[in-house]
Amino acid sequence: MIATIFGYLFLALLGIFALMLFIQTNMDLWNEIGKDWWKTTKMGMKISNKRNGVTILTDQEYEQMLYGGQIKHNITINK
């Protein structure tokens, strides 16, 4: 009876340890591989720009700010 309880307890602890190891491995892989993939998506670029304080304006927003006198220093990147 006691051996069975300890056996199940051991299996449960082993399962928790394996799950923690699996999660840690996936997080390490995501940090190494996933970062580059995430930055190339639209959402990744928006988050990166927000963190860096960069605002991407539409043509209409740009013209409104330009004629309203809100833009003093502008950097225009033509593709």
PyMOL commands that set and color helices and strands:
alter all, ss='L'
color gray80, all
select helices_A, chain A and resi 2-39+42-52+59-67
alter helices_A, ss='H'
color red, helices_A
deselect
rebuild
show_as cartoon
